[in-house]
Amino acid sequence: MDIMTNDQFRASPGVEDWHPAGDGVAAQFRTGDFATGARLFSAIADLAEAANHHPDVEVTYPHVRVSLVTHSAGGVTEADAALAASISRAAHQLGIEAESAE
Ligand SMILES: C[C@H](O)[C@H](O)[C@H]1CNC2=NC(N)=NC(=O)C2=N1
């Protein structure tokens, strides 16, 4: 799978929550409490398994931080853009908004 440029990634639908981070992209979601973070993580896990494409996820009390890269390509690909959009959609459906990472 071909690596996308940052502009190509930003042109993908539904990735407004996401920003470049190292070789990949990342988003931080303001969950407000750990139980909500666990629910978001569970939704992310289901999406990742369905896509066979897996993010790194950090669950803390107020936030869930997600980073995505296609390990086999060493950069951001369409698989990351698609999963990023589906993670954002799942977060929004849970009433969870993204924030800029501190
Ligand atoms: C064998 C399995 O399909 C591969 O290891 C998949 C699993 N999930 C993956 N996730 C991510 N982020 N990048 C990959 O290259 C990748 N490869």
The ligand as a Gaussian input file, in Angstrom:
#p B3LYP/6-31G(d) Opt

LIG

0 1
 C       -0.620000     -10.092000       9.635000
 C       -1.470000      -8.841000       9.822000
 O       -2.395000      -8.743000       8.745000
 C       -0.578000      -7.608000       9.756000
 O        0.421000      -7.700000      10.762000
 C       -1.384000      -6.308000       9.981000
 C       -2.008000      -6.224000      11.363000
 N       -2.338000      -4.863000      11.744000
 C       -1.616000      -3.810000      11.277000
 N       -1.769000      -2.585000      11.803000
 C       -1.028000      -1.537000      11.405000
 N       -1.205000      -0.328000      11.964000
 N       -0.093000      -1.707000      10.467000
 C        0.165000      -2.879000       9.860000
 O        1.060000      -2.971000       9.001000
 C       -0.644000      -4.017000      10.253000
 N       -0.491000      -5.217000       9.692000

